[in-house]
Amino acid sequence: MTKVEAIIQNSKLEAVKSALQEAGVEGMTVIEVRGHGRQKGHTEFYRGREYSVDLIPKTKVEVVLPDSMVEKAVHAILRPRNRHASSVNSRLPVTVASL
């Protein structure tokens, strides 16, 4: 058995979920997370004051599956990202760990 973890943009959840279902993955865990990479956050104004938003909302998808399905699952997670591979946010952290 292998655990696959991926951090994705919130807007890509439905596409990743559909791609995993097409690949034959039957279950997954979805967790709302916050963090930043190269983006470093941004600033927002609220009631006339400037605030720094350092942690960007993201979605973490975890899937535990047989070793024979790992490659298909990783390709399914990466597939929705390949349409805009040249964009700055095209890098997707995927972790694969044997259990």
N, C-alpha and C positions, 0 to 999 in steps of 0.2 A: 504494500500500500504506500501511496505517495500523497503528500499534502502539497497543493499548489496554491500560492497566495499571490494576489495581484492588487495593486492600488490603481484605481481608475478615476476619471472625472465622473462626477455625478450624472452628467448628461449621457454618458456612454453605458450606463448600467443595463438598460433595456436591450441594447444591441449585443452586449456581451452575454447577457442571460439567454437571449435567443440563439446566439452562436453556440453556446455550451449545450443547450437542449438539442440542437441539430447534430452536435457531435456525440450525443448519447449520454451526456452527464445528467444524472437523475436528481442530484441534490447539491445544494451549495449553502454557504453561510455568507450573509451580506452584513457588513458593519460600517456605520458612518464614522469616519475618522477625520482628523485635522492634522495638517502638517505643511511643510514647505520644502522645496528643493531650490532650484535656481531662481524660482519666481520671487522669492524673498517677501512676498505679500504686497500690500498696497495700502494707500491711505484713503480714508473716507471722511466726509464731513457729516456730523450729526448735531443739530441745534447750534450751528455756528462754530463748533469746535472740531478740530482736526484729530482723528484717531488713526493709529497705525494698526492695520489688520495683518498680523504676521503669519497666522495659521489659516491656510486655505482649506475649505471643506472638500473632502474626497470620499471615495467609497472603496472599501476593502472587500474583495471577494475571496473566499476560501473554499477549496474543493478537495476532498479526500477521495482518491480513486485508485483502481488497480494500476500497476506499473504499465500495463499494455495500453492504457488510455491517456497517459501523461502527455505524449507528443500531440495527440489530437486536441486535448484540452488547452494546451499552451497556444497552439495555432488558432483555436477558436477565440481565445482571449485577445490575441494580438490582431486578428482579422479586422475588427471594427476600427482599429487605429490606422491601418495601412492606407486608407483613402486619403488622408492628409499627412503622409509620412514626412513631408518637408516642413511642417509647422514646428514651432519651437517646443510645443508640449507633446511631441510625438513619442517621447521615450516613456516606456511603461515598465515599472519595476515588477518583475515576476520572480517569485521565489519557489523553488522546488526542493522539497526535503523528504527523504525516505523515512518511513516510520517503522 
